[in-house]
């Protein structure tokens, strides 16, 4: 199952294109998911964002500035530089792709991973695709079912609900579902 709508390909400005970069690009292309490039670590002494652009252009990710269709944003996660522009470009890409989800519908989503927790039982990390997931809601994940006892964010904080595009852990399933259920 396709779980993502846009791939944010993060490439270090000091390292350039690595084998895992090419692998990620190939996976994105195979899934037909558009790629937005974030060139990170631009604050480092030996950063060379232009080199990264050249290397990526050689494998088909030509920057918009060069007449291509790939959005590039220079960022420094450490210094929080370019993050606003990156968020803006993600929003723009989502708008162009007409990515919309109705939070009022019955919740649907994808299981990213699942496990048995000795204190909580079956726990599934899910990505809400559409609708809103709430504690108390009935849920079916593949062959497993239940009533959601808890919805937790990535820090383990209990939430009242989870809307579209939010990854959460849910507790209350009859068993451990498979990833992609």
N, C-alpha and C positions, 0 to 999 in steps of 0.2 A: 504494500500500500504506500502511496506517496503521501508523506507526512508534511513536507515543506513546500511552500509556494515560491520562495525566493532563497537562493543560496548567497550568504555573505562569505566570500572567499577572503580570508585574512592571510596576507603574505607579509613577512617581515622585510622591511626596507633594507636591512643589513645582510640578510641571507639570500633573498631572491627566491626564485622558483626552485622548490625541492621536489623529490619524487612523490611525496604525499600530496603536494599541490597538484601535480598532474593527475594523480589518482582521484582526488576530489573533483577536479574538473571533469574527468571522464564519467564519474558517477552522476554528476549533475547533468551532463549532456545526455546520458543514457536515460535519465528520468525526465528529460525535457524541461528542466527547471532553469529559469533565467539566473544568471550569475551577476552579482554586484561585487566589485573588488574593493577591499579595504586594505590599503598599504599601511601597515603598522610600524611602529618604532621610528617614525620620521625624526624624532628628537635625538637619535643616536648620532654620534660623530661620523660613523662610516655609512650612514643611511644613503641609499641611492634609489629613490622612487622611480626615476626615469629608466634605470636599468630593469627594474621589475616590470614596468610597462612594456619595454622592448621584449623581454623574455616571454611575457604573457601574450603579447601580440603575435609572436612567432608561433604560438600554438592556438591561435584563433580568437583570443580575447582582445580585440582591437579597441582602444579607448575611443570614446565619443569625440574627444578633442582631435583625434587623428582620422575621423570619418567613420569610425566603427560604431558599434551599438552597445558597448560595455561601459557601464558607469564605474568610474574610479574615484575613490576618496582617500586622501592622505590623512592618517590619524596617528595620534600617540595616545594609546590607552593609559599609559603611565602619567602623562601630563594632562590628560583629558582634552587634548587638542583634536579638532575635527569631528568630535563626536556628534555635535549638533548637526553638522552638515551631513554626516552619515545617516543620522535618524531622518533628516529631511529627504535624502535620496531614497531611503527605504520606503518612506511614505509616498513619495512620488511614484516609485516603481509599483507599489501596491495599488495606487490610484490608476495608473496606466493599465495594469492587469485586471482592474475592476475586482479586486479582492474584497469581498464583503461577506459578513456573516451576521445572521439574525440572532441576537442574544435571547429573543423571546421564544424561539422554537424549542422542541424537545432536544436535549443535548445529544450530540454524536461526537465521536472522537476516535483516536487511535491509541492502543497500548504501546508505549515505548519500551517498557521493561516491566517485569513483575517478579515477585519473590515471596517467600514465606518469612514472616518476622515472628520470632518466638513469642513476643508479647501481643502482637496485633493480628496475627493470622496472615491471610493473603493480602498483599499490598501491591497495587498496580500504579505505575507512573503513566499517566495518560495525558494526551494533548487534546484539549477540547477543540473540535473543528467548527462546531456550530452549536447554538443554544447555550444554556447555562446549566451547569452541574451543581447540585446542592446536596448537603447532608440530608439524608432521609429519602432521597430519590431512589427508585428501583433502577437496577443496572444489569445489563447483560454484556458480557465480554466473551465472545466465542461460545464455549460450552459452559461457562461459569456465569453465575447470577448472584444477586443479593440486593441488599438495601445499603446504600452508602452510609456508613457510621461516622466517617470523618473525611474531610477534604483538607489536604495540607499543602502549603507552598514549598518551594525548594529549600527553605530554611527550617521546615518542620512546624511552622506556625499554622494553627487551625484557621481555616477560612469559612465564611458562611456560604460562599458560592465561588464558582470559577467560570468565567466567560470564554468566548472564542480566543484561540491562540495562546491560552495560558496552560503551561505544563503544571500538573498537580499530582500528588499521590492520593489515591482513594483506598479506603479500608472498608471491608464489609462483603467481599466476594466469597463465594462458596469454595473456590479453589484458585490456583494460579493460572491466569490466562497466558496465552502465547503473545509474544511481541507481534504487533500489527493486527491483533483482534479488535 
